[in-house]
Amino acid sequence: MRIWVAILGTIILGFPTLALADLDEAGNIISTPNGGGGSPDGPLCGTCPAPAGDSGVDFKNGDLYVIAAGQIHHLVNCQIVGSTPIQGIGNPFSLGYDSYRDLWIISDPAADRVYQVSMAGLVVQSWPSPAPGPVGAAYDSNRDLYLISDFAVDQITRLNPNTGLPAAGIPVPAGSRIAGTGYDSGGDLIMYNGRDQATTYCISAATGALTFSLPVPGGGNNNGQGAGVAPDGNGWLSHFEQPTLYCIVKDVATAVEPSTWGAIKSVYNE
């Protein structure tokens, strides 16, 4: 499915110019009259090879998991040690982990639905996404809410994991055609990507205020894609063009206000 929409293009003094682009169902640019965009590479604290077609990342029990081409892959020391096919979802795109219920949170932007999925890859429950284009998922363990990023409206939607009913959404303070969602329970922070800016942002889950931002490694019109926060505070993201998962360093972030996101380490699974 292709969608012609106006997207944010060149940023001048913080304000965007508009350009038409052909987007796929997940909001990725598949053609652009301006020939693409990008930003300087962000600082890194590690990389891992990514499974083909990767679109979302999160952590369970300290280990990295990646959703790619209809499967959830378990990585240890950057090596795939197990894979689980996902059944009953047409276009599984984003990945979050509900640590309270031991369930995956997966969205399908083609169907505009959000799913709870068992460790065996089976759908437990599903609900319509309150906003179109759900392309990121995370679990707010402090409030027992699911966090879903919606590229079409640029907001973080929050869902009750018991009923699927929406709580008050969070309009994002920066970034457009957003993708990926990660949650840091220690700092009460939400991580997401602005693909038009090739920038990862971190905001307060309580107020929605911007805390800091980081350039996405490799830039590009569709990056970052998936987003997740490791238990040690590392931020990880997937890349649309490159088969690589990136750990991005918070320590040299563009600070907007003091951040409590944990110190970044050189490896995610110490």
Secondary structure by P-SEA (a helix, b strand, c coil): cccbbbbbccccccbbbbbbbbbccccccccccccccccccccccbbbbbccccccccccccbbbbbcccbbbbbccccccbbbbbcccccccbbbbcccccbbbbbbccccbbbbcccccccccccccccccccbbbbcccccbbbbbbccccbbbbbccccccccccccccccccbbbbbbbccccbbbbbbccccbbbbbbcccccccccccccccccccccccccccccccccccccccbbbbbbccccccccccccccccccccc
